[in-house]
Amino acid sequence: GTDWVAPTVGDYCTSELPTWTFWRGILHSSYTLPSLFEWNTLRAVIPAGFSLFGIALLETMVAINVVDNYTDTDSEQDRVFYGQGVANLAGGLMGGMGVTGLAHTSLHSLRMG
């Protein structure tokens, strides 16, 4: 083990978990919701969010170009990016992870039919 101490997003969480029936049994009782509009939380989350956004956008652009070149078609990239953004935002609000278009996976799927 190491003795490194690094703050996490959880260190900035101060709100209490609502006591709705839906949440009972799903989440651990010590879980707290992050207080999204506090400066400390935003300062920790926003730079990482923009970095991941940029990487995801570039990776999806590569995947779209690979698929377009392979199939001799032209994709509507703006629709792809908009849909990916909406899906990643909705998934993130539900605790999921963002996804991108993967060039090698897309190309493999095309070759396999």
C-alpha positions as MATLAB code, in Angstrom:
seq = 'GTDWVAPTVGDYCTSELPTWTFWRGILHSSYTLPSLFEWNTLRAVIPAGFSLFGIALLETMVAINVVDNYTDTDSEQDRVFYGQGVANLAGGLMGGMGVTGLAHTSLHSLRMG';
ca = [
       0.000    0.000    0.000;
       0.896    3.628   -0.311;
       0.390    6.539    2.015;
      -0.903    8.849   -0.707;
      -3.799   11.062    0.218;
      -5.816   12.429   -2.699;
      -9.187   14.168   -2.437;
     -12.076   12.566   -4.276;
     -15.414   13.957   -5.388;
     -16.929   12.152   -2.409;
     -14.870   14.360   -0.089;
     -16.899   17.335   -1.293;
     -20.316   15.731   -0.716;
     -22.322   17.313    2.063;
     -26.003   16.686    1.264;
     -27.972   13.973    2.976;
     -29.600   11.172    1.013;
     -33.379   11.576    0.633;
     -35.370    9.023    2.567;
     -37.595    8.042   -0.341;
     -38.756    4.452   -0.371;
     -37.150    3.938   -3.784;
     -33.651    4.532   -2.401;
     -33.924    2.166    0.562;
     -32.121   -1.093   -0.040;
     -30.533    0.119   -3.279;
     -27.890    2.413   -1.862;
     -25.822    2.006    1.261;
     -27.117    4.046    4.185;
     -23.915    6.091    4.407;
     -24.207    7.299    0.783;
     -24.722   11.037    0.420;
     -25.744   12.929   -2.672;
     -23.206   15.476   -3.868;
     -24.147   19.085   -3.416;
     -23.802   19.997   -7.074;
     -23.876   23.754   -6.831;
     -21.142   24.294   -4.273;
     -17.934   25.790   -5.586;
     -15.737   22.957   -4.236;
     -17.780   20.337   -6.052;
     -17.859   22.240   -9.326;
     -14.137   22.981   -9.101;
     -13.432   19.258   -8.786;
     -15.835   18.010  -11.453;
     -15.865   20.550  -14.290;
     -12.240   20.221  -15.515;
     -12.480   16.435  -15.589;
     -15.829   16.645  -17.354;
     -14.486   18.876  -20.124;
     -11.444   16.636  -20.568;
     -13.599   13.527  -20.909;
     -15.970   15.379  -23.231;
     -13.120   16.313  -25.559;
     -11.646   12.820  -25.600;
     -15.047   11.220  -26.202;
     -15.777   13.623  -29.060;
     -12.438   12.932  -30.752;
     -12.790    9.178  -30.361;
     -16.284    9.271  -31.823;
     -15.050   11.380  -34.763;
     -12.430    8.743  -35.510;
     -15.024    5.964  -35.338;
     -17.405    7.823  -37.642;
     -14.655    8.452  -40.213;
     -13.556    4.794  -40.126;
     -17.111    3.560  -40.650;
     -17.810    6.157  -43.368;
     -14.653    5.195  -45.271;
     -15.404    1.482  -44.948;
     -19.016    1.770  -46.119;
     -18.596    4.635  -48.622;
     -21.356    6.590  -46.898;
     -21.611    9.977  -45.239;
     -22.851   10.175  -41.647;
     -24.645   13.058  -40.041;
     -21.989   13.735  -37.413;
     -23.907   16.509  -35.687;
     -26.789   14.110  -34.943;
     -24.355   11.502  -33.637;
     -22.680   14.001  -31.309;
     -25.987   15.398  -30.085;
     -27.378   11.927  -29.395;
     -24.197   10.857  -27.644;
     -24.267   13.975  -25.474;
     -27.898   13.511  -24.456;
     -27.373    9.814  -23.742;
     -24.222   10.434  -21.701;
     -25.915   13.198  -19.712;
     -28.929   10.999  -18.952;
     -26.705    8.052  -18.081;
     -24.523   10.191  -15.835;
     -27.556   11.479  -13.932;
     -28.477    7.862  -13.218;
     -24.980    6.939  -12.064;
     -23.750    5.443  -15.325;
     -20.585    6.041  -17.289;
     -20.261    7.928  -20.538;
     -19.619    6.018  -23.755;
     -18.076    6.823  -27.120;
     -17.986    5.358  -30.583;
     -15.104    2.900  -30.825;
     -13.423    2.600  -34.195;
     -12.087   -0.931  -33.800;
     -15.360   -2.283  -32.399;
     -17.405   -0.618  -35.148;
     -15.097   -1.887  -37.859;
     -15.146   -5.407  -36.421;
     -18.961   -5.356  -36.319;
     -19.102   -4.237  -39.959;
     -16.732   -6.958  -41.090;
     -18.650   -9.656  -39.219;
     -21.933   -8.630  -40.791;
];
